[in-house]
Amino acid sequence: MTTTVRLAGVSLDTDDPHRLADFYQRLLDLEVFLDADDVVALKGAGFLLTTQRVEGHSPPSWPTGPTPKQMHLDIAVADLDEAEHLALSLGATRSPHQPSPHEWRVLIDPAGHPFCLTTQPPLDLG
């Protein structure tokens, strides 16, 4: 008997799941799969990206601070400058800490989660 195991989704904690879902929906061109008061699931990236309300959510303070980053998204792009411009226009902010800006751009999503835009991995890993 073979058991199939695969990543089904990634959930991001936030105090406003609709605002965060709107950001990632527009940035990654995803469609809404589930829309409820406390959770929104987006599909179209090979798995679900969900945003869910967590009372008292405290965004990470990256790269240093009292609330450490526990995970982040790496988003493959063809053009760093163009993708960064789009993300910023949708509500992201640029992290002051940029360890390797010619290969990776570290941005902060509207809920405070750091994420990276990068040309390093191929756009289509499938």
C-alpha positions in Angstrom: 0.0 0.0 0.0 1.4 3.4 -1.0 0.5 6.5 1.0 0.4 9.7 -0.9 1.6 12.7 1.2 1.9 16.2 -0.2 1.8 19.8 1.0 -1.9 20.9 0.9 -1.5 24.5 2.1 0.3 27.2 4.0 -1.6 29.3 6.6 -0.6 32.8 7.6 -1.8 34.2 10.9 -3.2 37.7 10.9 -5.7 39.9 12.6 -7.4 40.7 9.2 -7.6 37.6 7.0 -9.5 39.4 4.2 -6.9 42.2 3.9 -4.0 39.7 3.8 -5.8 37.4 1.4 -6.5 40.3 -0.9 -2.8 41.2 -1.0 -1.7 37.7 -1.9 -4.5 37.1 -4.3 -3.5 40.2 -6.3 0.2 39.6 -6.0 0.1 35.9 -7.0 -3.0 36.0 -9.2 -4.8 33.4 -7.1 -8.5 32.7 -6.8 -10.6 32.6 -3.7 -11.4 29.0 -2.7 -13.0 29.6 0.7 -14.2 32.9 2.2 -15.4 32.9 5.8 -15.2 35.5 8.6 -12.0 34.2 10.1 -10.3 32.4 7.2 -9.8 32.9 3.5 -8.2 30.2 1.3 -6.7 31.0 -2.0 -5.9 28.4 -4.7 -3.9 28.4 -7.9 -0.3 28.0 -6.7 -0.4 24.2 -6.5 -1.6 24.3 -3.0 -3.8 26.5 -0.8 -2.5 29.7 0.7 -4.8 30.5 3.6 -5.0 33.5 5.9 -6.7 33.0 9.3 -7.6 35.3 12.1 -5.6 34.8 15.3 -6.7 37.0 18.3 -3.8 38.9 19.6 -1.7 38.2 16.6 1.7 39.8 16.9 3.7 40.2 13.7 7.3 39.0 13.7 10.0 41.6 14.2 12.6 40.6 11.6 15.6 40.3 11.5 15.8 41.0 15.3 13.3 41.7 18.1 11.0 40.1 20.6 8.9 38.1 18.2 11.0 36.0 15.9 10.1 35.0 12.4 8.9 31.4 12.3 8.6 31.0 8.5 8.5 33.0 5.3 7.4 32.6 1.7 9.9 32.7 -1.2 8.2 33.9 -4.3 9.9 33.2 -7.7 9.8 36.2 -10.1 11.3 37.0 -13.5 12.2 40.6 -12.7 13.0 41.7 -9.1 12.4 45.4 -9.7 9.0 44.9 -11.4 7.8 42.4 -8.8 8.9 44.6 -6.0 7.1 47.6 -7.5 3.9 45.5 -7.8 4.2 44.2 -4.2 4.7 47.7 -2.8 1.8 49.0 -4.8 -0.4 46.3 -3.2 0.5 47.3 0.3 3.8 45.5 1.1 6.7 47.5 2.6 10.4 47.0 2.0 12.5 45.7 4.9 15.4 47.9 5.8 17.5 44.7 6.1 18.4 43.4 2.7 21.0 40.7 3.0 21.4 40.1 -0.8 19.3 42.6 -2.7 20.6 41.6 -6.2 19.2 38.1 -5.7 16.5 38.4 -3.0 14.2 41.3 -2.0 12.9 41.1 1.5 9.5 42.7 1.8 6.9 42.7 4.6 3.3 41.8 3.8 0.3 43.8 5.2 0.1 41.6 8.3 3.8 42.0 9.1 5.1 38.7 7.7 8.5 38.9 5.9 8.6 37.3 2.4 11.2 37.2 -0.3 11.0 37.9 -4.0 13.7 36.1 -5.9 15.0 35.1 -9.3 16.9 32.1 -7.9 14.5 29.2 -8.1 12.8 28.6 -11.5 9.3 30.1 -11.9 7.9 26.6 -12.7 9.2 23.9 -10.4 6.6 21.4 -11.7 
